[in-house]
Amino acid sequence: MDHYDKPVVVQEFGWYGGGASRFLCELPFRSEKEHADYTRKLMDALIPHVNDFINWPTFDMPKANDISNHGGIFTHEGKRKELAKVYEELGAKV
């Protein structure tokens, strides 16, 4: 954004799931709080250089065999997770 003066959106990052990854290695379980803290830290560091962030997925998909199983802003039932507050705070900043 700084160099080309074009919008930059960071997307599809972060995960607190656990289990096997597509890289065929075990991934550690991370709590919702650790996921939210990681995302907040990432956003705080990047916000001067990017225009926006998109989380994938919006809702948890517990039957998925990849990072989308617990990576959402909301549970699969639609309940807000700790990560939702991070995006709410980001919205107030920008």
C-alpha positions as a printed NumPy array, in Angstrom:
array([[  0.   ,   0.   ,   0.   ],
       [  2.787,   2.425,   0.912],
       [  4.864,   1.78 ,  -2.205],
       [  2.176,   1.463,  -4.909],
       [ -0.587,   3.476,  -3.221],
       [ -3.021,   0.613,  -3.863],
       [ -5.366,  -1.063,  -1.369],
       [ -4.089,  -4.179,   0.386],
       [ -6.344,  -6.725,   2.108],
       [ -4.907,  -9.492,   4.3  ],
       [ -7.049, -12.612,   4.172],
       [ -7.219, -16.246,   5.21 ],
       [ -4.898, -16.186,   8.218],
       [ -4.965, -17.387,  11.798],
       [ -6.167, -20.65 ,  13.293],
       [ -6.595, -22.164,  16.7  ],
       [ -7.724, -25.622,  15.626],
       [ -5.215, -28.381,  16.163],
       [ -4.821, -31.782,  14.576],
       [ -3.066, -32.663,  11.333],
       [ -2.312, -29.998,   8.755],
       [ -2.151, -30.312,   4.999],
       [  1.624, -30.257,   5.487],
       [  1.292, -33.672,   7.182],
       [  2.431, -32.579,  10.611],
       [  0.626, -32.241,  13.908],
       [ -0.472, -28.748,  14.853],
       [ -0.82 , -27.674,  18.481],
       [ -4.238, -26.824,  19.884],
       [ -4.702, -23.129,  20.456],
       [ -7.421, -21.629,  22.598],
       [ -9.905, -19.043,  21.359],
       [ -8.053, -16.454,  23.46 ],
       [ -4.694, -17.329,  21.866],
       [ -6.322, -17.108,  18.427],
       [ -7.797, -13.688,  19.226],
       [ -4.544, -12.409,  20.778],
       [ -2.527, -13.563,  17.742],
       [ -4.967, -11.893,  15.343],
       [ -5.024,  -8.662,  17.356],
       [ -1.212,  -8.53 ,  17.411],
       [ -1.038,  -9.188,  13.67 ],
       [ -3.616,  -6.492,  12.905],
       [ -1.931,  -3.933,  15.168],
       [  1.39 ,  -4.513,  13.403],
       [ -0.045,  -4.398,   9.881],
       [ -2.798,  -1.769,  10.131],
       [ -0.529,   1.107,   9.066],
       [  0.269,  -0.798,   5.851],
       [ -2.996,  -2.485,   4.844],
       [ -6.581,  -1.383,   4.329],
       [ -8.532,  -4.318,   5.708],
       [ -8.581,  -7.922,   6.916],
       [-10.846, -10.832,   5.966],
       [-11.133, -13.828,   8.261],
       [-11.743, -17.26 ,   6.776],
       [-14.127, -18.745,   7.689],
       [-16.87 , -16.577,   9.144],
       [-18.408, -19.557,  10.961],
       [-16.666, -22.623,  12.411],
       [-17.121, -25.734,  10.3  ],
       [-16.554, -28.568,  12.812],
       [-16.806, -31.357,  10.225],
       [-14.036, -29.857,   8.081],
       [-10.662, -31.565,   8.027],
       [ -8.686, -28.364,   7.671],
       [ -8.162, -25.041,   9.399],
       [-11.777, -23.989,   8.885],
       [-13.035, -26.41 ,  11.547],
       [-12.529, -23.89 ,  14.398],
       [-11.165, -20.76 ,  12.728],
       [-14.373, -18.725,  12.486],
       [-15.474, -15.507,  14.106],
       [-18.657, -17.315,  15.16 ],
       [-19.312, -20.901,  16.255],
       [-21.23 , -23.101,  13.853],
       [-24.335, -22.295,  15.956],
       [-23.79 , -18.566,  15.357],
       [-22.454, -17.599,  18.811],
       [-19.831, -14.856,  18.916],
       [-16.333, -16.005,  19.717],
       [-13.527, -13.993,  21.274],
       [-12.226, -13.325,  17.757],
       [-15.41 , -11.354,  16.958],
       [-14.337,  -8.686,  19.449],
       [-11.01 ,  -8.292,  17.617],
       [-12.84 ,  -7.497,  14.373],
       [-15.235,  -5.193,  16.231],
       [-12.247,  -3.268,  17.634],
       [-10.668,  -3.136,  14.165],
       [-13.879,  -1.681,  12.742],
       [-13.806,   1.093,  15.329],
       [-10.151,   1.89 ,  14.45 ],
       [-10.66 ,   2.162,  10.72 ]])
